[in-house]
């Protein structure tokens, strides 16, 4: 369940969850015509114990994580473009440290970037709390 009163710390946690969910969602696939090598089934030999009967473990986001992901998407649509850019660079595709963020903002210290990020989160939280969190779900 999404919190009723959004704070910058909660929004920062939601952004971390949303960036993780974004890596787990499958991208859209282009429609393809079946080719000859796709029509032939290759069955592994039963004596080959390395690959036979093993499947790759897949982690799937749960319902709450998907709800947080959709909430963050809707909130980011209403945010200012400079806030969106800063938040996107920090969180997607993987969360970056403040020192790594210096490479995107040349001539600014990591503390300046951190302050801008915190101010952006505060302004977004104020905008969401004014309208109400239920409007974004």
For each residue, the residues with C-beta under 8 A, 3 or more apart:
1: 64
2: 67 68 71 133 137
3: 6 7 10 133
4: 133
5: 129 133
6: 3 10 11 125 128 129 133
7: 3 10 11 125
8: 11 12 118 121 122 125
9: 12 13
10: 3 6 7 13 14
11: 6 7 8 14 15 75 121 124 125 128
12: 8 9 15 16 121
13: 9 10 16 17
14: 10 11 17 18 68 71 72
15: 11 12 18 19 72 87 90 91
16: 12 13 19 20 91 95
17: 13 14 20 21 65 68 69 72
18: 14 15 21 22 68 69 72 73 91
19: 15 16 22 23 91 92 93 94 95
20: 16 17 23 24 61 65
21: 17 18 24 25 61 65 66 68 69
22: 18 19 25 69 92 93
23: 19 20 93 94
24: 20 21 59 60 61
25: 21 22 61 69
26: 29
27:
28:
29: 26 32
30:
31:
32: 29 35
33:
34: 38 39
35: 32 38 39
36: 39 40
37: 40
38: 34 35
39: 34 35 36
40: 36 37
41:
42:
43:
44: 48 51 52
45: 48 52
46: 52
47:
48: 44 45 51 52
49: 52
50: 54
51: 44 48 54
52: 44 45 46 48 49
53:
54: 50 51
55:
56:
57:
58:
59: 24
60: 24
61: 20 21 24 25 65 66 69
62: 65 66
63: 66 67
64: 1 67 68
65: 17 20 21 61 62 68 69
66: 21 61 62 63 69 70
67: 2 63 64 70 71 137
68: 2 14 17 18 21 64 65 71 72
69: 17 18 21 22 25 61 65 66 72 73
70: 66 67 73 74 137
71: 2 14 67 68 74 75 133 136 137
72: 14 15 17 18 68 69 75 76
73: 18 69 70 76 77
74: 70 71 77 78 136 137
75: 11 71 72 78 79 124 128 136
76: 72 73 79 84 87 88
77: 73 74
78: 74 75 127 128 136
79: 75 76 83 84 87 120 124 127
80: 83 84 123
81: 84 85
82: 85 86 120
83: 79 80 86 87 120 123 124
84: 76 79 80 81 87 88
85: 81 82 88 89
86: 82 83 89 90 113 116 117 120
87: 15 76 79 83 84 90 91 117 120 121
88: 76 84 85 91 92
89: 85 86 92 96 101 104
90: 15 86 87 95 96 101 117
91: 15 16 18 19 87 88 95 96
92: 19 22 88 89
93: 19 22 23
94: 19 23
95: 16 19 90 91
96: 89 90 91 100 101
97: 100 101
98: 101 102 110 111 113 114
99: 102 110
100: 96 97 103
101: 89 90 96 97 98 104 105 110 113
102: 98 99 105 106 108 109 110 113
103: 100 106
104: 89 101
105: 101 102 108 112 113
106: 102 103
107:
108: 102 105 112 113
109: 102 112 113
110: 98 99 101 102 113 114
111: 98 114 115
112: 105 108 109 115 116
113: 86 98 101 102 105 108 109 110 116 117
114: 98 110 111 117 118
115: 111 112 118 119
116: 86 112 113 119 120
117: 86 87 90 113 114 120 121
118: 8 114 115 121 122
119: 115 116 122 123
120: 79 82 83 86 87 116 117 123 124
121: 8 11 12 87 117 118 124 125
122: 8 118 119 125 126
123: 80 83 119 120 126 127
124: 11 75 79 83 120 121 127 128
125: 6 7 8 11 121 122 128 129
126: 122 123 129 130
127: 78 79 123 124 130 131
128: 6 11 75 78 124 125 131 132 133 136
129: 5 6 125 126 132 133
130: 126 127
131: 127 128 135 136
132: 128 129 135
133: 2 3 4 5 6 71 128 129 136 137
134: 137
135: 131 132
136: 71 74 75 78 128 131 133
137: 2 67 70 71 74 133 134
